[in-house]
Amino acid sequence: MLLDGLEPIIENRLPYKGTFPWDLANGLNEVLTVYPDWHARWGAIPDKRVVKSLSGKNPRPVGVGTTKVLNSRYNNHWLVVYAYRYNQHNQLLFKAYDNHGRYRTIVKASQTFGYVYIDQPIK
């Protein structure tokens, strides 16, 4: 019943199919209006942003998009990345929750495109 009520609001709202980083950022910013110091930001290439967000004093997860075009086994899907590492070939890997109950998923950064994160207020 909840899905039936939300479907007309969410589906076919935009003139294109799929969910892009700006869509997630805009949706998060609508929710964050009650917290005016917080803002969702987005970008295209997640490598540097994920490393920066997870390496700081207060690490924060980053939403990262996978894509079929880059041979991701998830095809076009969004993951919540909470850790990273480099393998023996110096390839950047992300550890993520996949929104299907798997919270130790490892994906290559090279198979991702697009990211969304919530910007920390400046104090």
Order of alpha helices (4+ residues) and beta strands (2+ residues): alpha-alpha-beta-alpha-beta-beta-beta-beta-beta
